[in-house]
Structures are given as structure tokens and as C-alpha cells.
Amino acid sequence: SLSAGPLGQASQHGCFSIEAGSGCVEHCIISSMSGYGVMVWADASPAVRSCAIQHCAQAAVICGGTSEGTFTDNSLVLNKSFGFVVVDEAAGLVEGNTVLQT
């Protein structure tokens, strides 16, 4: 399932939370002034391609659980923490991304 906060607002922990399934997110701008940009949890295996993940109060992307995300050709710019954070048994593919942090 894919979920996001109301337009122009971020949830408490992140802007975009993916908890199940293998959907694809492409060509979008993701920003979270109060948390992570993209959170991938449980056994989700999404693809995030050609997105700008920017101005997040924490890391641009966090993956946890047994998730296996694919992140290609994204721009992670001006986030307050790491570009990618991986915890638990999460795995996946990170390729061709640009990471420019403050």
C-alpha cells in the first residue's frame, strides 16, 4: 500500500510510507519538513525512479523490516541527515542516484 500525507503536509514520521506491495513511484518531488522523505517497511519491494527527494528533516530514505526497495536515478538534495538509511534486514538496489546533503 502507498500512503502520503495531505497535499502540502508531511506526516509526523515521513512524507511517503510504503508498507506492502511492489508498486512504482516515478517522476515526482517528495519533501518532508518533519521527517523522512520515503519510508519503506515490512516486506514491501517498491521501485522509486527519477524522483527528487529534498528538504527532509531526517534522511531522504529509510528502509526497514525485510523490505527490498529499488532506488534508481533519484536526486536526494538538501536533506538534514543521510541520503539512505537501512535497518533491520532490509536490502535492495541503489543505483545511479545523486546525493547532495547539507
Disulfide bonds with the S-S distance in Angstrom:
none
